[in-house]
């Protein structure tokens, strides 16, 4: 499936949330370059992207303070400074290092305090595609012939780490996307 959209497309926001058009092009490129090429995979990928980025508002995890880390209130999160960045929020030092070595770009993990910014700006699409296809092996870990709830729970568990998050927010994004991506 090839994702082609125009800025004035009235259905664009239903698929991608509030992303600016240049980011939508990156999302489409990431999908096309990493084999997210069926309706089912596209629907689930876009639902996860919308959930991970607060509907297109943040390709960097909330609570991030530049040059410092990711906070939960006044406390640094345990995985800080390697918090969520990109369309599917790449998180944890080991994931940043693995992805950085693959890309041949040490700035993805060094210096740590600016790694999130670098991934979010330079690699939001590639980190998401790599995370989906290589790190979590979602294509081969999911039975794509299952019903959408079973698929959604499995994908959410792989992306977010908690299958119950599917019904909290991600399923609603998926259902909206299904109305457009028929």
ZASE-138439 format. One record per residue: residue in three letters; residue number from 0; x, y, z of N, C-alpha, C, O in turn. Coordinates in steps of 0.001 Angstrom, whole numbers, plus 500000, padded with zeros to 6 digits. Example, Ala and Ser with C-alpha at 12.3 -4.5 7.8 and 13.67 -1.06 7.14 Angstrom:
2
ATOM  rest   nr     npx     npy     npz    capx    capy    capz     cpx     cpy     cpz     opx     opy     opz
ATOM   ALA    0  513190  494310  507800  512300  495500  507800  513200  496700  507800  514236  496681  508465
ATOM   SER    1  512850  497750  507080  513670  498940  507140  512900  500030  507870  513409  501138  508039
REM end
This chain:
182
ATOM  rest   nr     npx     npy     npz    capx    capy    capz     cpx     cpy     cpz     opx     opy     opz
ATOM   UNK    0  500863  498828  500000  500000  500000  500000  500904  501227  500000  501862  501296  500769
ATOM   UNK    1  500613  502152  499176  501389  503384  499125  500545  504500  499713  499389  504686  499332
ATOM   UNK    2  501126  505238  500637  500400  506317  501298  500756  507620  500602  501879  508110  500722
ATOM   UNK    3  499810  508170  499885  499998  509450  499216  498888  510389  499666  497709  510042  499590
ATOM   UNK    4  499253  511560  500128  498271  512520  500623  498616  513914  500116  499759  514206  499767
ATOM   UNK    5  497617  514745  500086  497798  516145  499755  497408  516970  500957  496544  516566  501735
ATOM   UNK    6  498039  518132  501122  497784  518976  502291  496320  519320  502465  495854  519432  503599
ATOM   UNK    7  495584  519491  501392  494185  519887  501517  493232  518695  501574  492019  518874  501470
ATOM   UNK    8  493761  517488  501736  492933  516296  501820  492140  516338  503130  492744  516384  504202
ATOM   UNK    9  490806  516323  503071  490012  516428  504295  490145  515222  505215  489798  515308  506393
ATOM   UNK   10  490640  514106  504702  490777  512910  505522  492158  512780  506153  492392  511889  506970
ATOM   UNK   11  493060  513661  505775  494436  513567  506237  494536  513567  507754  495242  512735  508324
ATOM   UNK   12  493846  514479  508414  493941  514566  509863  493379  513319  510537  493866  512926  511597
ATOM   UNK   13  492372  512693  509951  491826  511474  510533  492852  510348  510536  492876  509526  511451
ATOM   UNK   14  493702  510312  509507  494734  509280  509435  495915  509582  510334  496426  508685  511005
ATOM   UNK   15  496351  510816  510359  497645  511132  510955  497597  512056  512148  498648  512338  512724
ATOM   UNK   16  496442  512543  512550  496410  513462  513679  496834  514850  513251  496544  515288  512138
ATOM   UNK   17  497514  515529  514132  497872  516926  513895  499313  517126  513425  499916  518161  513710
ATOM   UNK   18  499857  516173  512727  501212  516312  512207  501249  517347  511086  500319  517414  510282
ATOM   UNK   19  502320  518163  511018  502493  519024  509844  502794  518171  508610  503237  517029  508731
ATOM   UNK   20  502551  518729  507432  502657  517946  506191  504040  517339  505977  504136  516231  505450
ATOM   UNK   21  505115  518028  506368  506452  517450  506159  506664  516209  507028  507415  515310  506649
ATOM   UNK   22  506022  516155  508168  506124  514976  509013  505290  513832  508452  505663  512668  508594
ATOM   UNK   23  504179  514146  507822  503336  513119  507207  504105  512424  506089  503996  511209  505918
ATOM   UNK   24  504870  513181  505340  505703  512592  504288  506712  511634  504904  506958  510560  504355
ATOM   UNK   25  507301  512007  506040  508252  511126  506726  507567  509856  507232  508131  508765  507146
ATOM   UNK   26  506347  510003  507759  505609  508818  508210  505384  507870  507031  505622  506668  507145
ATOM   UNK   27  504933  508404  505914  504681  507584  504717  505966  506922  504237  505959  505744  503880
ATOM   UNK   28  507065  507662  504225  508346  507084  503810  508764  505957  504746  509228  504909  504295
ATOM   UNK   29  508599  506173  506049  508938  505132  507008  508126  503870  506783  508654  502760  506849
ATOM   UNK   30  506838  504045  506518  505976  502894  506256  506416  502163  504996  506550  500939  504992
ATOM   UNK   31  506638  502912  503941  507024  502303  502664  508397  501649  502735  508600  500583  502154
ATOM   UNK   32  509344  502268  503439  510710  501742  503508  510849  500536  504427  511803  499770  504293
ATOM   UNK   33  509915  500353  505358  510026  499250  506311  508923  498212  506149  508645  497460  507083
ATOM   UNK   34  508296  498158  504988  507373  497079  504666  506034  497132  505380  505365  496109  505525
ATOM   UNK   35  505643  498300  505822  504322  498449  506423  503396  498772  505262  503020  499923  505038
ATOM   UNK   36  503041  497726  504534  502496  497895  503194  501175  497175  502937  500814  496916  501789
ATOM   UNK   37  500469  496860  503998  499112  496345  503836  498177  497253  504624  498616  497991  505506
ATOM   UNK   38  496911  497197  504307  495939  498028  505027  495959  497744  506521  495951  498664  507338
ATOM   UNK   39  495985  496478  506865  495983  496110  508281  497186  496646  509023  497055  497219  510105
ATOM   UNK   40  498355  496462  508444  499580  496959  509084  499573  498485  509143  499951  499067  510159
ATOM   UNK   41  499150  499128  508070  499110  500597  508038  498167  501139  509107  498499  502095  509808
ATOM   UNK   42  497008  500535  509225  496037  500982  510238  496628  500888  511639  496535  501826  512431
ATOM   UNK   43  497233  499750  511931  497791  499553  513271  499015  500431  513507  499184  500975  514599
ATOM   UNK   44  499853  500571  512514  501028  501438  512651  500587  502878  512921  501087  503513  513850
ATOM   UNK   45  499666  503391  512126  499215  504774  512303  498521  504976  513647  498668  506031  514263
ATOM   UNK   46  497771  503985  514107  497140  504093  515428  498200  504184  516521  498061  504966  517461
ATOM   UNK   47  499245  503393  516400  500326  503448  517388  501066  504785  517323  501401  505363  518356
ATOM   UNK   48  501318  505272  516112  501991  506566  515950  501163  507674  516600  501695  508507  517333
ATOM   UNK   49  499878  507676  516331  499022  508718  516918  499032  508636  518436  499067  509672  519101
ATOM   UNK   50  499002  507438  519002  499023  507290  520459  500375  507686  521042  500437  508398  522044
ATOM   UNK   51  501446  507231  520424  502785  507521  520947  503117  509012  520908  503878  509502  521742
ATOM   UNK   52  502557  509718  519959  502903  511133  519775  501805  512077  520253  501802  513254  519893
ATOM   UNK   53  500884  511580  521048  499761  512402  521530  499042  513050  520356  498804  514258  520330
ATOM   UNK   54  498703  512208  519385  497957  512632  518201  498719  513628  517326  498129  514509  516699
ATOM   UNK   55  500026  513469  517300  500841  514315  516438  501441  515530  517112  502097  516343  516462
ATOM   UNK   56  501225  515661  518397  501738  516837  519105  503163  516681  519601  503828  517686  519855
ATOM   UNK   57  503655  515463  519749  504976  515326  520341  505773  514150  519850  505448  513005  520161
ATOM   UNK   58  506816  514414  519082  507706  513330  518692  508815  513165  519726  509751  512390  519532
ATOM   UNK   59  508693  513911  520837  509542  513727  522011  508603  513521  523195  507615  514238  523345
ATOM   UNK   60  508916  512550  524020  508080  512191  525163  507801  513397  526063  508670  514235  526302
ATOM   UNK   61  506578  513453  526545  506193  514508  527475  507040  514463  528739  507444  513388  529182
ATOM   UNK   62  507306  515615  529311  508133  515705  530502  509606  515883  530199  510431  515913  531112
ATOM   UNK   63  509951  516003  528899  511354  516150  528500  511838  517571  528739  511160  518540  528399
ATOM   UNK   64  513017  517677  529326  513682  518967  529503  515015  518881  528775  515881  518084  529137
ATOM   UNK   65  515172  519698  527755  516357  519658  526889  517646  519666  527702  517824  520480  528608
ATOM   UNK   66  518531  518751  527364  519833  518673  528004  519800  518080  529397  520824  518044  530081
ATOM   UNK   67  518635  517614  529828  518505  517112  531191  517937  515699  531205  518619  514768  531632
ATOM   UNK   68  516705  515523  530749  516096  514202  530754  514587  514274  530727  514005  515313  530416
ATOM   UNK   69  513954  513152  531059  512502  513039  531053  512029  512938  532501  512497  512096  533267
ATOM   UNK   70  511102  513804  532850  510608  513868  534216  509193  513344  534334  508373  513510  533430
ATOM   UNK   71  508920  512716  535451  507574  512369  535876  507338  513211  537122  507715  512818  538226
ATOM   UNK   72  506718  514361  536940  506627  515330  538029  508006  515920  538278  508596  516514  537375
ATOM   UNK   73  508522  515765  539482  509849  516315  539791  510945  515261  539743  512115  515583  539948
ATOM   UNK   74  510592  514011  539476  511578  512922  539461  511939  512524  538032  511078  512433  537157
ATOM   UNK   75  513229  512290  537820  513675  511770  536527  513149  510347  536348  513143  509554  537290
ATOM   UNK   76  512710  510034  535133  512286  508666  534834  513516  507758  534825  514623  508219  534543
ATOM   UNK   77  513333  506492  535125  514450  505555  535272  515258  505398  533988  516461  505148  534053
ATOM   UNK   78  514638  505534  532845  515337  505355  531576  515925  506654  531035  516542  506663  529969
ATOM   UNK   79  515739  507736  531756  516243  509040  531335  517771  509007  531282  518370  508365  532144
ATOM   UNK   80  518421  509641  530352  517933  510616  529391  517482  510011  528055  517244  510742  527093
ATOM   UNK   81  517363  508681  527995  516993  508022  526742  515484  507764  526700  515034  506622  526606
ATOM   UNK   82  514723  508847  526772  513269  508766  526732  512757  508655  525313  513524  508582  524353
ATOM   UNK   83  511442  508643  525206  510789  508416  523930  511011  509525  522916  510807  510705  523204
ATOM   UNK   84  511437  509120  521715  511635  510057  520610  511343  509349  519297  511632  508162  519144
ATOM   UNK   85  510769  510081  518351  510413  509521  517057  508931  509227  516995  508209  509459  517965
ATOM   UNK   86  508471  508719  515864  507049  508439  515676  506560  507277  516543  505426  507311  517021
ATOM   UNK   87  507374  506270  516753  507115  505238  517762  508225  505418  518777  509347  504963  518558
ATOM   UNK   88  507935  506055  519850  508943  506567  520775  510022  505550  521146  509819  504691  522004
ATOM   UNK   89  511176  505667  520478  512358  504880  520816  512735  505235  522250  512834  506413  522591
ATOM   UNK   90  512946  504229  523088  513210  504456  524507  514281  503479  524984  514378  502367  524463
ATOM   UNK   91  515069  503871  525948  516097  503100  526653  517450  503186  525941  517536  503224  524714
ATOM   UNK   92  518479  503214  526750  519843  503378  526245  520232  502292  525253  520846  502588  524229
ATOM   UNK   93  519888  501047  525535  520279  499943  524655  519634  500063  523270  520259  499714  522269
ATOM   UNK   94  518394  500551  523205  517734  500727  521904  518378  501871  521129  518592  501763  519922
ATOM   UNK   95  518688  502967  521822  519361  504088  521174  520722  503654  520629  521074  503984  519496
ATOM   UNK   96  521481  502919  521430  522805  502493  520983  522721  501541  519788  523477  501672  518826
ATOM   UNK   97  521802  500593  519860  521633  499636  518754  521228  500362  517461  521780  500097  516393
ATOM   UNK   98  520270  501268  517573  519817  502014  516406  520925  502935  515893  521114  503052  514682
ATOM   UNK   99  521652  503581  516786  522751  504466  516397  523841  503739  515628  524366  504257  514643
ATOM   UNK  100  524174  502557  516073  525195  501769  515372  524698  501353  513997  525461  501381  513032
ATOM   UNK  101  523449  500974  513894  522874  500604  512604  522909  501787  511625  523215  501618  510445
ATOM   UNK  102  522593  502975  512128  522574  504172  511284  523979  504731  511057  524176  505585  510192
ATOM   UNK  103  524946  504258  511823  526309  504785  511715  526397  506217  512228  527160  507024  511697
ATOM   UNK  104  525618  506532  513259  525546  507889  513785  525614  507839  515310  524610  507576  515973
ATOM   UNK  105  526785  508090  515857  526979  508049  517313  526187  509131  518037  525944  509009  519238
ATOM   UNK  106  525780  510187  517337  525000  511245  518003  523631  510749  518440  522947  511421  519212
ATOM   UNK  107  523226  509588  517959  521953  509011  518396  522029  508611  519868  520999  508564  520541
ATOM   UNK  108  523218  508325  520380  523344  507945  521789  524430  508706  522539  524588  508498  523742
ATOM   UNK  109  525178  509573  521880  526253  510303  522538  526380  511716  521972  526613  511856  520772
ATOM   UNK  110  526237  512767  522779  526052  512742  524226  524614  512395  524600  523670  512844  523949
ATOM   UNK  111  524455  511597  525648  523126  511126  526034  522098  512231  526257  520927  512061  525919
ATOM   UNK  112  522515  513343  526812  521526  514367  527164  520875  515029  525946  519875  515731  526095
ATOM   UNK  113  521423  514819  524749  520800  515370  523538  520353  514288  522554  519948  514599  521434
ATOM   UNK  114  520422  513033  522961  520067  511916  522075  518612  511992  521617  518320  511762  520443
ATOM   UNK  115  517703  512312  522530  516280  512371  522174  516028  513413  521092  515307  513153  520129
ATOM   UNK  116  516614  514574  521249  516435  515628  520248  516933  515165  518892  516276  515385  517875
ATOM   UNK  117  518091  514525  518877  518681  514102  517610  517798  513070  516905  517568  513172  515700
ATOM   UNK  118  517306  512087  517642  516433  511066  517037  515151  511711  516533  514717  511437  515414
ATOM   UNK  119  514541  512565  517349  513267  513191  516973  513401  514062  515729  512492  514105  514901
ATOM   UNK  120  514510  514745  515596  514704  515650  514463  515205  514908  513222  514687  515111  512124
ATOM   UNK  121  516198  514060  513396  516867  513442  512242  516282  512088  511825  516377  511719  510655
ATOM   UNK  122  515685  511352  512746  515290  509974  512451  513897  509580  512955  513727  508432  513366
ATOM   UNK  123  512912  510445  512948  511614  510024  513508  510996  508860  512738  510371  507982  513333
ATOM   UNK  124  511169  508851  511419  510605  507798  510575  511440  506530  510608  510904  505431  510750
ATOM   UNK  125  512743  506679  510476  513623  505504  510445  513644  504787  511784  513682  503557  511828
ATOM   UNK  126  513620  505548  512884  513592  504888  514190  512292  504116  514365  512299  503015  514914
ATOM   UNK  127  511177  504677  513907  509885  503989  514019  509852  502741  513141  509406  501684  513585
ATOM   UNK  128  510316  502856  511911  510341  501703  511012  511248  500603  511523  510892  499425  511490
ATOM   UNK  129  512434  500997  512000  513379  500024  512561  512788  499358  513798  512875  498139  513950
ATOM   UNK  130  512187  500153  514681  511585  499622  515897  510504  498602  515553  510436  497533  516159
ATOM   UNK  131  509662  498936  514579  508553  498058  514160  509083  496762  513536  508684  495663  513921
ATOM   UNK  132  509983  496913  512575  510406  495755  511768  511529  494945  512409  511486  493715  512408
ATOM   UNK  133  512524  495623  512949  513727  494927  513417  513751  494709  514930  513950  493584  515390
ATOM   UNK  134  513552  495763  515694  513684  495652  517157  512585  494792  517755  512868  493882  518534
ATOM   UNK  135  511339  495066  517406  510214  494321  517968  509674  493245  517029  508837  492436  517430
ATOM   UNK  136  510138  493232  515801  509738  492223  514810  508218  492051  514758  507702  490934  514789
ATOM   UNK  137  507524  493169  514678  506068  493143  514721  505486  492393  513527  504501  491669  513678
ATOM   UNK  138  506072  492551  512354  505559  491836  511179  505476  490333  511414  504478  489698  511074
ATOM   UNK  139  506528  489769  511995  506566  488319  512175  506024  487865  513530  505787  486672  513720
ATOM   UNK  140  505822  488776  514470  505323  488419  515803  503811  488440  515907  503245  487940  516879
ATOM   UNK  141  503154  489016  514910  501709  489204  514957  501041  488286  513938  501514  488160  512808
ATOM   UNK  142  499961  487655  514328  499143  486883  513396  498182  487875  512739  497152  488219  513320
ATOM   UNK  143  498508  488327  511552  497742  489364  510853  496392  488849  510359  495599  489621  509820
ATOM   UNK  144  496119  487553  510536  494808  486994  510186  493849  486999  511373  492685  486625  511231
ATOM   UNK  145  494327  487420  512538  493472  487497  513726  492508  488669  513598  492606  489464  512663
ATOM   UNK  146  491575  488772  514542  490665  489914  514538  491424  491163  514996  492490  491067  515604
ATOM   UNK  147  490863  492321  514698  491573  493581  514942  491896  493816  516412  492923  494422  516718
ATOM   UNK  148  491048  493354  517332  491351  493516  518754  492545  492673  519180  493402  493146  519926
ATOM   UNK  149  492609  491444  518720  493749  490586  519063  495040  491169  518486  496074  491190  519153
ATOM   UNK  150  494970  491634  517261  496143  492263  516634  496515  493523  517399  497683  493736  517722
ATOM   UNK  151  495517  494362  517691  495774  495614  518402  496417  495405  519755  497335  496135  520128
ATOM   UNK  152  495944  494413  520496  496531  494118  521809  497978  493655  521664  498855  494086  522413
ATOM   UNK  153  498217  492782  520701  499570  492262  520492  500527  493384  520076  501621  493513  520626
ATOM   UNK  154  500103  494193  519097  500956  495299  518632  501195  496296  519761  502321  496755  519954
ATOM   UNK  155  500156  496630  520498  500293  497570  521608  501236  497023  522667  502052  497764  523215
ATOM   UNK  156  501132  495743  522956  502048  495132  523911  503501  495234  523457  504393  495481  524268
ATOM   UNK  157  503734  495045  522173  505095  495133  521637  505598  496577  521597  506766  496833  521887
ATOM   UNK  158  504737  497507  521244  505149  498913  521126  505225  499574  522491  506222  500221  522814
ATOM   UNK  159  504177  499417  523298  504041  500155  524551  504456  499350  525779  504817  499914  526811
ATOM   UNK  160  504399  498025  525653  504759  497179  526780  503580  496770  527645  503763  496086  528652
ATOM   UNK  161  502379  497173  527272  501190  496862  528070  499994  496735  527130  499514  497729  526586
ATOM   UNK  162  499518  495504  526945  498410  495261  526020  497128  495986  526415  496312  496300  525548
ATOM   UNK  163  496935  496258  527706  495694  496908  528137  495589  498338  527626  494499  498912  527618
ATOM   UNK  164  496693  498914  527205  496670  500267  526652  495886  500317  525335  495450  501390  524918
ATOM   UNK  165  495702  499168  524681  494943  499102  523426  493551  499684  523624  493118  500528  522839
ATOM   UNK  166  492854  499251  524650  491476  499716  524847  491411  501099  525477  490367  501748  525399
ATOM   UNK  167  492480  501571  526094  492464  502886  526741  492500  504026  525727  491809  505029  525908
ATOM   UNK  168  493293  503891  524664  493378  505001  523692  493646  504547  522271  493134  505149  521327
ATOM   UNK  169  494413  503533  522103  494887  503164  520770  493786  502588  519891  493799  502775  518674
ATOM   UNK  170  492853  501903  520488  491756  501330  519722  490915  502430  519077  490475  502277  517937
ATOM   UNK  171  490687  503524  519779  489903  504641  519217  490620  505242  518007  489975  505582  517014
ATOM   UNK  172  491934  505375  518081  492686  505859  516916  492536  504886  515753  492319  505292  514611
ATOM   UNK  173  492653  503612  516053  492519  502584  515026  491149  502664  514354  491059  502620  513127
ATOM   UNK  174  490103  502778  515131  488743  502831  514583  488541  504052  513704  487867  503964  512678
ATOM   UNK  175  489106  505184  514081  489032  506394  513260  489754  506180  511939  489242  506543  510880
ATOM   UNK  176  490930  505596  512000  491735  505341  510799  491001  504377  509863  491060  504533  508643
ATOM   UNK  177  490318  503392  510423  489578  502425  509603  488446  503084  508802  488069  502590  507739
ATOM   UNK  178  487913  504181  509302  486856  504893  508589  487381  505578  507328  486618  505875  506408
ATOM   UNK  179  488678  505822  507298  489295  506524  506170  490067  505561  505291  489938  505598  504067
ATOM   UNK  180  490858  504710  505890  491690  503755  505159  490892  502464  505012  491099  501493  505739
ATOM   UNK  181  489960  502488  504033  489022  501378  503839  489658  500191  503140  488993  499182  502908
REM end
